Amino acid sequence: MIIDLNTEEEIEEYKKVIRQACEKYNASEKNTHVIDFSIGSALFSKAEGMTPSRFLEIIDDRMYIDKQSTKAI
């Protein structure tokens, strides 16, 4: 997803909303599958010389960090 947000705090709040919606779905008796996912996120900063390739690397790295942190639970 590409979303126009300006701060890390906004990203964290958006991720929280997504996770809560998923938890609500998984708790529903109507679902036939349990949804599980990991999220990688970052703010794109052209001013800091970030390239699209580097941006995707950062997001990918953070997704794997998130994946490992949820496995530990």
CHARMM-style PDB file with segment names, atoms N, HN, CA, C and O in Angstrom:
ATOM      1  N   MET     1       0.843  -1.168   0.000  1.00  0.00      PROA
ATOM      2  CA  MET     1       0.000   0.000   0.000  1.00  0.00      PROA
ATOM      3  C   MET     1       0.887   1.229   0.000  1.00  0.00      PROA
ATOM      4  O   MET     1       1.907   1.279   0.687  1.00  0.00      PROA
ATOM      5  N   ILE     2       0.498   2.184  -0.752  1.00  0.00      PROA
ATOM      6  HN  ILE     2      -0.331   2.144  -1.310  1.00  0.00      PROA
ATOM      7  CA  ILE     2       1.170   3.481  -0.716  1.00  0.00      PROA
ATOM      8  C   ILE     2       0.162   4.467  -0.154  1.00  0.00      PROA
ATOM      9  O   ILE     2      -0.921   4.657  -0.708  1.00  0.00      PROA
ATOM     10  N   ILE     3       0.533   5.090   0.954  1.00  0.00      PROA
ATOM     11  HN  ILE     3       1.413   4.936   1.404  1.00  0.00      PROA
ATOM     12  CA  ILE     3      -0.372   5.996   1.650  1.00  0.00      PROA
ATOM     13  C   ILE     3       0.352   7.311   1.897  1.00  0.00      PROA
ATOM     14  O   ILE     3       1.536   7.324   2.236  1.00  0.00      PROA
ATOM     15  N   ASP     4      -0.353   8.398   1.727  1.00  0.00      PROA
ATOM     16  HN  ASP     4      -1.314   8.388   1.451  1.00  0.00      PROA
ATOM     17  CA  ASP     4       0.230   9.727   1.924  1.00  0.00      PROA
ATOM     18  C   ASP     4       0.166  10.107   3.400  1.00  0.00      PROA
ATOM     19  O   ASP     4      -0.793  10.731   3.856  1.00  0.00      PROA
ATOM     20  N   LEU     5       1.208   9.717   4.139  1.00  0.00      PROA
ATOM     21  HN  LEU     5       1.986   9.210   3.769  1.00  0.00      PROA
ATOM     22  CA  LEU     5       1.336  10.055   5.547  1.00  0.00      PROA
ATOM     23  C   LEU     5       2.643  10.819   5.725  1.00  0.00      PROA
ATOM     24  O   LEU     5       3.549  10.708   4.900  1.00  0.00      PROA
ATOM     25  N   ASN     6       2.737  11.590   6.799  1.00  0.00      PROA
ATOM     26  HN  ASN     6       2.000  11.679   7.470  1.00  0.00      PROA
ATOM     27  CA  ASN     6       3.890  12.470   6.958  1.00  0.00      PROA
ATOM     28  C   ASN     6       4.805  12.165   8.133  1.00  0.00      PROA
ATOM     29  O   ASN     6       5.915  12.692   8.205  1.00  0.00      PROA
ATOM     30  N   THR     7       4.356  11.324   9.051  1.00  0.00      PROA
ATOM     31  HN  THR     7       3.455  10.895   8.992  1.00  0.00      PROA
ATOM     32  CA  THR     7       5.183  11.043  10.228  1.00  0.00      PROA
ATOM     33  C   THR     7       5.148   9.545  10.549  1.00  0.00      PROA
ATOM     34  O   THR     7       4.247   8.819  10.127  1.00  0.00      PROA
ATOM     35  N   GLU     8       6.154   9.111  11.305  1.00  0.00      PROA
ATOM     36  HN  GLU     8       6.885   9.701  11.647  1.00  0.00      PROA
ATOM     37  CA  GLU     8       6.184   7.719  11.768  1.00  0.00      PROA
ATOM     38  C   GLU     8       4.990   7.433  12.675  1.00  0.00      PROA
ATOM     39  O   GLU     8       4.466   6.320  12.681  1.00  0.00      PROA
ATOM     40  N   GLU     9       4.564   8.430  13.435  1.00  0.00      PROA
ATOM     41  HN  GLU     9       4.991   9.335  13.429  1.00  0.00      PROA
ATOM     42  CA  GLU     9       3.412   8.260  14.324  1.00  0.00      PROA
ATOM     43  C   GLU     9       2.149   7.972  13.514  1.00  0.00      PROA
ATOM     44  O   GLU     9       1.345   7.124  13.901  1.00  0.00      PROA
ATOM     45  N   GLU    10       1.973   8.665  12.401  1.00  0.00      PROA
ATOM     46  HN  GLU    10       2.626   9.354  12.086  1.00  0.00      PROA
ATOM     47  CA  GLU    10       0.816   8.409  11.533  1.00  0.00      PROA
ATOM     48  C   GLU    10       0.877   6.997  10.962  1.00  0.00      PROA
ATOM     49  O   GLU    10      -0.144   6.316  10.866  1.00  0.00      PROA
ATOM     50  N   ILE    11       2.063   6.563  10.586  1.00  0.00      PROA
ATOM     51  HN  ILE    11       2.893   7.116  10.663  1.00  0.00      PROA
ATOM     52  CA  ILE    11       2.227   5.203  10.066  1.00  0.00      PROA
ATOM     53  C   ILE    11       1.841   4.188  11.139  1.00  0.00      PROA
ATOM     54  O   ILE    11       1.095   3.248  10.866  1.00  0.00      PROA
ATOM     55  N   GLU    12       2.342   4.373  12.348  1.00  0.00      PROA
ATOM     56  HN  GLU    12       2.948   5.137  12.571  1.00  0.00      PROA
ATOM     57  CA  GLU    12       2.045   3.435  13.435  1.00  0.00      PROA
ATOM     58  C   GLU    12       0.550   3.381  13.728  1.00  0.00      PROA
ATOM     59  O   GLU    12       0.008   2.306  13.981  1.00  0.00      PROA
ATOM     60  N   GLU    13      -0.111   4.518  13.698  1.00  0.00      PROA
ATOM     61  HN  GLU    13       0.330   5.392  13.492  1.00  0.00      PROA
ATOM     62  CA  GLU    13      -1.564   4.548  13.936  1.00  0.00      PROA
ATOM     63  C   GLU    13      -2.304   3.808  12.824  1.00  0.00      PROA
ATOM     64  O   GLU    13      -3.249   3.068  13.098  1.00  0.00      PROA
ATOM     65  N   TYR    14      -1.895   3.994  11.603  1.00  0.00      PROA
ATOM     66  HN  TYR    14      -1.128   4.595  11.380  1.00  0.00      PROA
ATOM     67  CA  TYR    14      -2.519   3.315  10.466  1.00  0.00      PROA
ATOM     68  C   TYR    14      -2.311   1.803  10.572  1.00  0.00      PROA
ATOM     69  O   TYR    14      -3.235   1.026  10.329  1.00  0.00      PROA
ATOM     70  N   LYS    15      -1.102   1.394  10.934  1.00  0.00      PROA
ATOM     71  HN  LYS    15      -0.352   2.026  11.131  1.00  0.00      PROA
ATOM     72  CA  LYS    15      -0.829  -0.032  11.108  1.00  0.00      PROA
ATOM     73  C   LYS    15      -1.699  -0.616  12.223  1.00  0.00      PROA
ATOM     74  O   LYS    15      -2.170  -1.748  12.116  1.00  0.00      PROA
ATOM     75  N   LYS    16      -1.907   0.148  13.277  1.00  0.00      PROA
ATOM     76  HN  LYS    16      -1.524   1.067  13.364  1.00  0.00      PROA
ATOM     77  CA  LYS    16      -2.741  -0.296  14.389  1.00  0.00      PROA
ATOM     78  C   LYS    16      -4.178  -0.548  13.917  1.00  0.00      PROA
ATOM     79  O   LYS    16      -4.791  -1.547  14.291  1.00  0.00      PROA
ATOM     80  N   VAL    17      -4.701   0.347  13.108  1.00  0.00      PROA
ATOM     81  HN  VAL    17      -4.203   1.159  12.804  1.00  0.00      PROA
ATOM     82  CA  VAL    17      -6.062   0.201  12.583  1.00  0.00      PROA
ATOM     83  C   VAL    17      -6.168  -1.064  11.725  1.00  0.00      PROA
ATOM     84  O   VAL    17      -7.142  -1.810  11.828  1.00  0.00      PROA
ATOM     85  N   ILE    18      -5.167  -1.296  10.886  1.00  0.00      PROA
ATOM     86  HN  ILE    18      -4.376  -0.689  10.803  1.00  0.00      PROA
ATOM     87  CA  ILE    18      -5.167  -2.483  10.028  1.00  0.00      PROA
ATOM     88  C   ILE    18      -5.117  -3.752  10.876  1.00  0.00      PROA
ATOM     89  O   ILE    18      -5.862  -4.700  10.626  1.00  0.00      PROA
ATOM     90  N   ARG    19      -4.245  -3.767  11.869  1.00  0.00      PROA
ATOM     91  HN  ARG    19      -3.640  -2.997  12.071  1.00  0.00      PROA
ATOM     92  CA  ARG    19      -4.127  -4.952  12.729  1.00  0.00      PROA
ATOM     93  C   ARG    19      -5.417  -5.206  13.523  1.00  0.00      PROA
ATOM     94  O   ARG    19      -5.829  -6.355  13.686  1.00  0.00      PROA
ATOM     95  N   GLN    20      -6.044  -4.148  14.008  1.00  0.00      PROA
ATOM     96  HN  GLN    20      -5.709  -3.215  13.875  1.00  0.00      PROA
ATOM     97  CA  GLN    20      -7.293  -4.306  14.754  1.00  0.00      PROA
ATOM     98  C   GLN    20      -8.398  -4.864  13.863  1.00  0.00      PROA
ATOM     99  O   GLN    20      -9.182  -5.706  14.302  1.00  0.00      PROA
ATOM    100  N   ALA    21      -8.465  -4.403  12.620  1.00  0.00      PROA
ATOM    101  HN  ALA    21      -7.828  -3.719  12.264  1.00  0.00      PROA
ATOM    102  CA  ALA    21      -9.466  -4.922  11.692  1.00  0.00      PROA
ATOM    103  C   ALA    21      -9.229  -6.406  11.418  1.00  0.00      PROA
ATOM    104  O   ALA    21     -10.177  -7.184  11.316  1.00  0.00      PROA
ATOM    105  N   CYS    22      -7.977  -6.786  11.302  1.00  0.00      PROA
ATOM    106  HN  CYS    22      -7.207  -6.154  11.385  1.00  0.00      PROA
ATOM    107  CA  CYS    22      -7.645  -8.189  11.078  1.00  0.00      PROA
ATOM    108  C   CYS    22      -8.007  -9.034  12.295  1.00  0.00      PROA
ATOM    109  O   CYS    22      -8.573 -10.118  12.159  1.00  0.00      PROA
ATOM    110  N   GLU    23      -7.682  -8.536  13.476  1.00  0.00      PROA
ATOM    111  HN  GLU    23      -7.223  -7.655  13.587  1.00  0.00      PROA
ATOM    112  CA  GLU    23      -8.024  -9.260  14.702  1.00  0.00      PROA
ATOM    113  C   GLU    23      -9.534  -9.432  14.836  1.00  0.00      PROA
ATOM    114  O   GLU    23     -10.009 -10.484  15.263  1.00  0.00      PROA
ATOM    115  N   LYS    24     -10.279  -8.405  14.473  1.00  0.00      PROA
ATOM    116  HN  LYS    24      -9.893  -7.550  14.126  1.00  0.00      PROA
ATOM    117  CA  LYS    24     -11.740  -8.477  14.524  1.00  0.00      PROA
ATOM    118  C   LYS    24     -12.250  -9.540  13.558  1.00  0.00      PROA
ATOM    119  O   LYS    24     -13.137 -10.322  13.900  1.00  0.00      PROA
ATOM    120  N   TYR    25     -11.690  -9.567  12.358  1.00  0.00      PROA
ATOM    121  HN  TYR    25     -10.969  -8.931  12.080  1.00  0.00      PROA
ATOM    122  CA  TYR    25     -12.081 -10.578  11.384  1.00  0.00      PROA
ATOM    123  C   TYR    25     -11.754 -11.975  11.909  1.00  0.00      PROA
ATOM    124  O   TYR    25     -12.594 -12.874  11.852  1.00  0.00      PROA
ATOM    125  N   ASN    26     -10.539 -12.157  12.418  1.00  0.00      PROA
ATOM    126  HN  ASN    26      -9.857 -11.427  12.465  1.00  0.00      PROA
ATOM    127  CA  ASN    26     -10.121 -13.475  12.900  1.00  0.00      PROA
ATOM    128  C   ASN    26     -10.972 -13.951  14.076  1.00  0.00      PROA
ATOM    129  O   ASN    26     -11.158 -15.155  14.256  1.00  0.00      PROA
ATOM    130  N   ALA    27     -11.486 -13.026  14.872  1.00  0.00      PROA
ATOM    131  HN  ALA    27     -11.335 -12.048  14.726  1.00  0.00      PROA
ATOM    132  CA  ALA    27     -12.325 -13.386  16.018  1.00  0.00      PROA
ATOM    133  C   ALA    27     -13.757 -13.721  15.600  1.00  0.00      PROA
ATOM    134  O   ALA    27     -14.516 -14.302  16.375  1.00  0.00      PROA
ATOM    135  N   SER    28     -14.114 -13.355  14.389  1.00  0.00      PROA
ATOM    136  HN  SER    28     -13.498 -12.883  13.760  1.00  0.00      PROA
ATOM    137  CA  SER    28     -15.464 -13.588  13.891  1.00  0.00      PROA
ATOM    138  C   SER    28     -15.712 -15.080  13.669  1.00  0.00      PROA
ATOM    139  O   SER    28     -14.828 -15.805  13.214  1.00  0.00      PROA
ATOM    140  N   GLU    29     -16.898 -15.518  13.989  1.00  0.00      PROA
ATOM    141  HN  GLU    29     -17.617 -14.929  14.359  1.00  0.00      PROA
ATOM    142  CA  GLU    29     -17.264 -16.916  13.763  1.00  0.00      PROA
ATOM    143  C   GLU    29     -17.573 -17.185  12.300  1.00  0.00      PROA
ATOM    144  O   GLU    29     -17.671 -18.341  11.888  1.00  0.00      PROA
ATOM    145  N   LYS    30     -17.727 -16.126  11.511  1.00  0.00      PROA
ATOM    146  HN  LYS    30     -17.647 -15.187  11.846  1.00  0.00      PROA
ATOM    147  CA  LYS    30     -18.096 -16.280  10.106  1.00  0.00      PROA
ATOM    148  C   LYS    30     -16.899 -16.558   9.192  1.00  0.00      PROA
ATOM    149  O   LYS    30     -17.073 -17.006   8.058  1.00  0.00      PROA
ATOM    150  N   ASN    31     -15.700 -16.296   9.680  1.00  0.00      PROA
ATOM    151  HN  ASN    31     -15.559 -15.933  10.601  1.00  0.00      PROA
ATOM    152  CA  ASN    31     -14.539 -16.453   8.804  1.00  0.00      PROA
ATOM    153  C   ASN    31     -14.239 -17.922   8.541  1.00  0.00      PROA
ATOM    154  O   ASN    31     -14.534 -18.785   9.368  1.00  0.00      PROA
ATOM    155  N   THR    32     -13.659 -18.192   7.400  1.00  0.00      PROA
ATOM    156  HN  THR    32     -13.420 -17.491   6.728  1.00  0.00      PROA
ATOM    157  CA  THR    32     -13.269 -19.554   7.045  1.00  0.00      PROA
ATOM    158  C   THR    32     -11.754 -19.719   7.079  1.00  0.00      PROA
ATOM    159  O   THR    32     -11.249 -20.841   7.038  1.00  0.00      PROA
ATOM    160  N   HSD    33     -11.036 -18.616   7.154  1.00  0.00      PROA
ATOM    161  HN  HSD    33     -11.446 -17.705   7.188  1.00  0.00      PROA
ATOM    162  CA  HSD    33      -9.578 -18.638   7.188  1.00  0.00      PROA
ATOM    163  C   HSD    33      -9.078 -17.613   8.202  1.00  0.00      PROA
ATOM    164  O   HSD    33      -9.714 -16.581   8.421  1.00  0.00      PROA
ATOM    165  N   VAL    34      -7.958 -17.902   8.805  1.00  0.00      PROA
ATOM    166  HN  VAL    34      -7.442 -18.740   8.627  1.00  0.00      PROA
ATOM    167  CA  VAL    34      -7.322 -16.941   9.696  1.00  0.00      PROA
ATOM    168  C   VAL    34      -6.314 -16.142   8.877  1.00  0.00      PROA
ATOM    169  O   VAL    34      -5.505 -16.708   8.142  1.00  0.00      PROA
ATOM    170  N   ILE    35      -6.375 -14.837   9.014  1.00  0.00      PROA
ATOM    171  HN  ILE    35      -7.032 -14.377   9.611  1.00  0.00      PROA
ATOM    172  CA  ILE    35      -5.449 -13.963   8.297  1.00  0.00      PROA
ATOM    173  C   ILE    35      -4.303 -13.589   9.227  1.00  0.00      PROA
ATOM    174  O   ILE    35      -4.510 -13.213  10.381  1.00  0.00      PROA
ATOM    175  N   ASP    36      -3.094 -13.702   8.697  1.00  0.00      PROA
ATOM    176  HN  ASP    36      -2.926 -14.007   7.760  1.00  0.00      PROA
ATOM    177  CA  ASP    36      -1.894 -13.309   9.426  1.00  0.00      PROA
ATOM    178  C   ASP    36      -0.982 -12.597   8.429  1.00  0.00      PROA
ATOM    179  O   ASP    36      -0.916 -12.988   7.264  1.00  0.00      PROA
ATOM    180  N   PHE    37      -0.296 -11.580   8.865  1.00  0.00      PROA
ATOM    181  HN  PHE    37      -0.350 -11.262   9.812  1.00  0.00      PROA
ATOM    182  CA  PHE    37       0.561 -10.826   7.948  1.00  0.00      PROA
ATOM    183  C   PHE    37       1.616 -10.072   8.733  1.00  0.00      PROA
ATOM    184  O   PHE    37       1.527  -9.920   9.951  1.00  0.00      PROA
ATOM    185  N   SER    38       2.602  -9.611   8.014  1.00  0.00      PROA
ATOM    186  HN  SER    38       2.674  -9.735   7.024  1.00  0.00      PROA
ATOM    187  CA  SER    38       3.650  -8.768   8.587  1.00  0.00      PROA
ATOM    188  C   SER    38       3.667  -7.464   7.808  1.00  0.00      PROA
ATOM    189  O   SER    38       3.345  -7.434   6.620  1.00  0.00      PROA
ATOM    190  N   ILE    39       4.044  -6.393   8.483  1.00  0.00      PROA
ATOM    191  HN  ILE    39       4.306  -6.418   9.447  1.00  0.00      PROA
ATOM    192  CA  ILE    39       4.042  -5.076   7.858  1.00  0.00      PROA
ATOM    193  C   ILE    39       5.440  -4.477   7.884  1.00  0.00      PROA
ATOM    194  O   ILE    39       6.101  -4.461   8.922  1.00  0.00      PROA
ATOM    195  N   GLY    40       5.875  -3.994   6.751  1.00  0.00      PROA
ATOM    196  HN  GLY    40       5.338  -4.007   5.908  1.00  0.00      PROA
ATOM    197  CA  GLY    40       7.094  -3.198   6.661  1.00  0.00      PROA
ATOM    198  C   GLY    40       6.689  -1.807   6.219  1.00  0.00      PROA
ATOM    199  O   GLY    40       5.903  -1.658   5.284  1.00  0.00      PROA
ATOM    200  N   SER    41       7.211  -0.797   6.872  1.00  0.00      PROA
ATOM    201  HN  SER    41       7.850  -0.918   7.632  1.00  0.00      PROA
ATOM    202  CA  SER    41       6.800   0.571   6.531  1.00  0.00      PROA
ATOM    203  C   SER    41       7.970   1.527   6.650  1.00  0.00      PROA
ATOM    204  O   SER    41       8.946   1.265   7.352  1.00  0.00      PROA
ATOM    205  N   ALA    42       7.848   2.636   5.950  1.00  0.00      PROA
ATOM    206  HN  ALA    42       7.055   2.849   5.380  1.00  0.00      PROA
ATOM    207  CA  ALA    42       8.863   3.686   6.004  1.00  0.00      PROA
ATOM    208  C   ALA    42       8.300   4.937   5.353  1.00  0.00      PROA
ATOM    209  O   ALA    42       7.346   4.882   4.577  1.00  0.00      PROA
ATOM    210  N   LEU    43       8.908   6.054   5.683  1.00  0.00      PROA
ATOM    211  HN  LEU    43       9.683   6.098   6.313  1.00  0.00      PROA
ATOM    212  CA  LEU    43       8.597   7.309   5.014  1.00  0.00      PROA
ATOM    213  C   LEU    43       9.612   7.503   3.892  1.00  0.00      PROA
ATOM    214  O   LEU    43      10.817   7.383   4.113  1.00  0.00      PROA
ATOM    215  N   PHE    44       9.131   7.800   2.706  1.00  0.00      PROA
ATOM    216  HN  PHE    44       8.152   7.898   2.526  1.00  0.00      PROA
ATOM    217  CA  PHE    44      10.033   8.058   1.588  1.00  0.00      PROA
ATOM    218  C   PHE    44      10.574   9.477   1.721  1.00  0.00      PROA
ATOM    219  O   PHE    44       9.808  10.427   1.878  1.00  0.00      PROA
ATOM    220  N   SER    45      11.890   9.616   1.657  1.00  0.00      PROA
ATOM    221  HN  SER    45      12.512   8.844   1.529  1.00  0.00      PROA
ATOM    222  CA  SER    45      12.508  10.929   1.813  1.00  0.00      PROA
ATOM    223  C   SER    45      13.438  11.217   0.646  1.00  0.00      PROA
ATOM    224  O   SER    45      14.613  10.850   0.655  1.00  0.00      PROA
ATOM    225  N   LYS    46      12.891  11.874  -0.341  1.00  0.00      PROA
ATOM    226  HN  LYS    46      11.937  12.173  -0.348  1.00  0.00      PROA
ATOM    227  CA  LYS    46      13.705  12.272  -1.490  1.00  0.00      PROA
ATOM    228  C   LYS    46      14.769  13.283  -1.060  1.00  0.00      PROA
ATOM    229  O   LYS    46      15.866  13.312  -1.619  1.00  0.00      PROA
ATOM    230  N   ALA    47      14.444  14.108  -0.068  1.00  0.00      PROA
ATOM    231  HN  ALA    47      13.553  14.085   0.386  1.00  0.00      PROA
ATOM    232  CA  ALA    47      15.379  15.123   0.432  1.00  0.00      PROA
ATOM    233  C   ALA    47      16.641  14.486   1.022  1.00  0.00      PROA
ATOM    234  O   ALA    47      17.712  15.093   0.997  1.00  0.00      PROA
ATOM    235  N   GLU    48      16.516  13.257   1.555  1.00  0.00      PROA
ATOM    236  HN  GLU    48      15.646  12.764   1.575  1.00  0.00      PROA
ATOM    237  CA  GLU    48      17.661  12.550   2.123  1.00  0.00      PROA
ATOM    238  C   GLU    48      18.368  11.687   1.080  1.00  0.00      PROA
ATOM    239  O   GLU    48      19.243  10.889   1.417  1.00  0.00      PROA
ATOM    240  N   GLY    49      17.988  11.849  -0.181  1.00  0.00      PROA
ATOM    241  HN  GLY    49      17.277  12.497  -0.454  1.00  0.00      PROA
ATOM    242  CA  GLY    49      18.631  11.103  -1.253  1.00  0.00      PROA
ATOM    243  C   GLY    49      18.146   9.663  -1.390  1.00  0.00      PROA
ATOM    244  O   GLY    49      18.813   8.844  -2.022  1.00  0.00      PROA
ATOM    245  N   MET    50      17.010   9.350  -0.814  1.00  0.00      PROA
ATOM    246  HN  MET    50      16.467  10.015  -0.300  1.00  0.00      PROA
ATOM    247  CA  MET    50      16.492   7.985  -0.889  1.00  0.00      PROA
ATOM    248  C   MET    50      16.033   7.679  -2.310  1.00  0.00      PROA
ATOM    249  O   MET    50      15.351   8.487  -2.940  1.00  0.00      PROA
ATOM    250  N   THR    51      16.409   6.521  -2.799  1.00  0.00      PROA
ATOM    251  HN  THR    51      16.963   5.864  -2.286  1.00  0.00      PROA
ATOM    252  CA  THR    51      15.954   6.070  -4.115  1.00  0.00      PROA
ATOM    253  C   THR    51      14.777   5.126  -3.927  1.00  0.00      PROA
ATOM    254  O   THR    51      14.602   4.570  -2.843  1.00  0.00      PROA
ATOM    255  N   PRO    52      13.975   4.938  -4.954  1.00  0.00      PROA
ATOM    256  CA  PRO    52      12.880   3.970  -4.838  1.00  0.00      PROA
ATOM    257  C   PRO    52      13.386   2.563  -4.474  1.00  0.00      PROA
ATOM    258  O   PRO    52      12.740   1.856  -3.700  1.00  0.00      PROA
ATOM    259  N   SER    53      14.520   2.164  -5.020  1.00  0.00      PROA
ATOM    260  HN  SER    53      15.045   2.739  -5.649  1.00  0.00      PROA
ATOM    261  CA  SER    53      15.075   0.837  -4.705  1.00  0.00      PROA
ATOM    262  C   SER    53      15.445   0.728  -3.234  1.00  0.00      PROA
ATOM    263  O   SER    53      15.147  -0.278  -2.591  1.00  0.00      PROA
ATOM    264  N   ARG    54      16.089   1.752  -2.700  1.00  0.00      PROA
ATOM    265  HN  ARG    54      16.331   2.570  -3.223  1.00  0.00      PROA
ATOM    266  CA  ARG    54      16.473   1.747  -1.291  1.00  0.00      PROA
ATOM    267  C   ARG    54      15.233   1.766  -0.400  1.00  0.00      PROA
ATOM    268  O   ARG    54      15.197   1.093   0.630  1.00  0.00      PROA
ATOM    269  N   PHE    55      14.232   2.523  -0.787  1.00  0.00      PROA
ATOM    270  HN  PHE    55      14.260   3.070  -1.624  1.00  0.00      PROA
ATOM    271  CA  PHE    55      12.965   2.591  -0.057  1.00  0.00      PROA
ATOM    272  C   PHE    55      12.354   1.194   0.061  1.00  0.00      PROA
ATOM    273  O   PHE    55      11.927   0.795   1.144  1.00  0.00      PROA
ATOM    274  N   LEU    56      12.311   0.458  -1.039  1.00  0.00      PROA
ATOM    275  HN  LEU    56      12.658   0.782  -1.919  1.00  0.00      PROA
ATOM    276  CA  LEU    56      11.759  -0.891  -1.019  1.00  0.00      PROA
ATOM    277  C   LEU    56      12.602  -1.832  -0.163  1.00  0.00      PROA
ATOM    278  O   LEU    56      12.053  -2.701   0.515  1.00  0.00      PROA
ATOM    279  N   GLU    57      13.916  -1.675  -0.182  1.00  0.00      PROA
ATOM    280  HN  GLU    57      14.362  -0.969  -0.733  1.00  0.00      PROA
ATOM    281  CA  GLU    57      14.792  -2.486   0.672  1.00  0.00      PROA
ATOM    282  C   GLU    57      14.483  -2.247   2.150  1.00  0.00      PROA
ATOM    283  O   GLU    57      14.412  -3.192   2.936  1.00  0.00      PROA
ATOM    284  N   ILE    58      14.301  -0.988   2.518  1.00  0.00      PROA
ATOM    285  HN  ILE    58      14.358  -0.221   1.879  1.00  0.00      PROA
ATOM    286  CA  ILE    58      13.994  -0.644   3.908  1.00  0.00      PROA
ATOM    287  C   ILE    58      12.664  -1.267   4.326  1.00  0.00      PROA
ATOM    288  O   ILE    58      12.560  -1.867   5.396  1.00  0.00      PROA
ATOM    289  N   ILE    59      11.667  -1.123   3.487  1.00  0.00      PROA
ATOM    290  HN  ILE    59      11.752  -0.635   2.618  1.00  0.00      PROA
ATOM    291  CA  ILE    59      10.345  -1.680   3.798  1.00  0.00      PROA
ATOM    292  C   ILE    59      10.430  -3.200   3.928  1.00  0.00      PROA
ATOM    293  O   ILE    59       9.847  -3.782   4.843  1.00  0.00      PROA
ATOM    294  N   ASP    60      11.148  -3.832   3.022  1.00  0.00      PROA
ATOM    295  HN  ASP    60      11.622  -3.359   2.279  1.00  0.00      PROA
ATOM    296  CA  ASP    60      11.297  -5.284   3.054  1.00  0.00      PROA
ATOM    297  C   ASP    60      12.017  -5.733   4.333  1.00  0.00      PROA
ATOM    298  O   ASP    60      11.586  -6.680   4.991  1.00  0.00      PROA
ATOM    299  N   ASP    61      13.099  -5.058   4.675  1.00  0.00      PROA
ATOM    300  HN  ASP    61      13.449  -4.289   4.141  1.00  0.00      PROA
ATOM    301  CA  ASP    61      13.826  -5.385   5.909  1.00  0.00      PROA
ATOM    302  C   ASP    61      12.918  -5.253   7.126  1.00  0.00      PROA
ATOM    303  O   ASP    61      12.932  -6.110   8.010  1.00  0.00      PROA
ATOM    304  N   ARG    62      12.142  -4.200   7.175  1.00  0.00      PROA
ATOM    305  HN  ARG    62      12.131  -3.503   6.457  1.00  0.00      PROA
ATOM    306  CA  ARG    62      11.252  -3.970   8.319  1.00  0.00      PROA
ATOM    307  C   ARG    62      10.122  -4.990   8.375  1.00  0.00      PROA
ATOM    308  O   ARG    62       9.653  -5.344   9.457  1.00  0.00      PROA
ATOM    309  N   MET    63       9.688  -5.461   7.215  1.00  0.00      PROA
ATOM    310  HN  MET    63      10.069  -5.174   6.337  1.00  0.00      PROA
ATOM    311  CA  MET    63       8.659  -6.492   7.180  1.00  0.00      PROA
ATOM    312  C   MET    63       9.184  -7.776   7.810  1.00  0.00      PROA
ATOM    313  O   MET    63       8.468  -8.434   8.564  1.00  0.00      PROA
ATOM    314  N   TYR    64      10.433  -8.141   7.506  1.00  0.00      PROA
ATOM    315  HN  TYR    64      11.015  -7.607   6.893  1.00  0.00      PROA
ATOM    316  CA  TYR    64      11.016  -9.345   8.094  1.00  0.00      PROA
ATOM    317  C   TYR    64      11.255  -9.176   9.599  1.00  0.00      PROA
ATOM    318  O   TYR    64      11.132 -10.144  10.350  1.00  0.00      PROA
ATOM    319  N   ILE    65      11.585  -7.996  10.036  1.00  0.00      PROA
ATOM    320  HN  ILE    65      11.685  -7.210   9.426  1.00  0.00      PROA
ATOM    321  CA  ILE    65      11.720  -7.711  11.476  1.00  0.00      PROA
ATOM    322  C   ILE    65      10.365  -7.908  12.157  1.00  0.00      PROA
ATOM    323  O   ILE    65      10.285  -8.528  13.218  1.00  0.00      PROA
ATOM    324  N   ASP    66       9.310  -7.382  11.551  1.00  0.00      PROA
ATOM    325  HN  ASP    66       9.376  -6.878  10.690  1.00  0.00      PROA
ATOM    326  CA  ASP    66       7.960  -7.529  12.095  1.00  0.00      PROA
ATOM    327  C   ASP    66       7.571  -9.002  12.129  1.00  0.00      PROA
ATOM    328  O   ASP    66       6.982  -9.469  13.104  1.00  0.00      PROA
ATOM    329  N   LYS    67       7.892  -9.719  11.090  1.00  0.00      PROA
ATOM    330  HN  LYS    67       8.370  -9.340  10.297  1.00  0.00      PROA
ATOM    331  CA  LYS    67       7.580 -11.143  11.017  1.00  0.00      PROA
ATOM    332  C   LYS    67       8.255 -11.913  12.156  1.00  0.00      PROA
ATOM    333  O   LYS    67       7.631 -12.763  12.791  1.00  0.00      PROA
ATOM    334  N   GLN    68       9.521 -11.615  12.407  1.00  0.00      PROA
ATOM    335  HN  GLN    68      10.028 -10.925  11.891  1.00  0.00      PROA
ATOM    336  CA  GLN    68      10.237 -12.292  13.487  1.00  0.00      PROA
ATOM    337  C   GLN    68       9.679 -11.913  14.860  1.00  0.00      PROA
ATOM    338  O   GLN    68       9.618 -12.758  15.754  1.00  0.00      PROA
ATOM    339  N   SER    69       9.279 -10.675  15.035  1.00  0.00      PROA
ATOM    340  HN  SER    69       9.329  -9.989  14.309  1.00  0.00      PROA
ATOM    341  CA  SER    69       8.762 -10.248  16.343  1.00  0.00      PROA
ATOM    342  C   SER    69       7.405 -10.897  16.648  1.00  0.00      PROA
ATOM    343  O   SER    69       7.105 -11.169  17.810  1.00  0.00      PROA
ATOM    344  N   THR    70       6.600 -11.143  15.642  1.00  0.00      PROA
ATOM    345  HN  THR    70       6.844 -10.922  14.698  1.00  0.00      PROA
ATOM    346  CA  THR    70       5.308 -11.783  15.890  1.00  0.00      PROA
ATOM    347  C   THR    70       5.456 -13.279  16.092  1.00  0.00      PROA
ATOM    348  O   THR    70       4.609 -13.893  16.741  1.00  0.00      PROA
ATOM    349  N   LYS    71       6.510 -13.888  15.555  1.00  0.00      PROA
ATOM    350  HN  LYS    71       7.199 -13.389  15.028  1.00  0.00      PROA
ATOM    351  CA  LYS    71       6.756 -15.314  15.788  1.00  0.00      PROA
ATOM    352  C   LYS    71       7.153 -15.572  17.235  1.00  0.00      PROA
ATOM    353  O   LYS    71       6.891 -16.644  17.780  1.00  0.00      PROA
ATOM    354  N   ALA    72       7.783 -14.583  17.845  1.00  0.00      PROA
ATOM    355  HN  ALA    72       7.996 -13.712  17.402  1.00  0.00      PROA
ATOM    356  CA  ALA    72       8.265 -14.746  19.224  1.00  0.00      PROA
ATOM    357  C   ALA    72       7.128 -14.730  20.237  1.00  0.00      PROA
ATOM    358  O   ALA    72       7.306 -15.126  21.388  1.00  0.00      PROA
ATOM    359  N   ILE    73       5.969 -14.274  19.806  1.00  0.00      PROA
ATOM    360  HN  ILE    73       5.824 -13.952  18.870  1.00  0.00      PROA
ATOM    361  CA  ILE    73       4.835 -14.149  20.739  1.00  0.00      PROA
ATOM    362  C   ILE    73       4.148 -15.477  20.941  1.00  0.00      PROA
ATOM    363  OT1 ILE    73       3.176 -15.562  21.691  1.00  0.00      PROA
TER     364      ILE     73
END
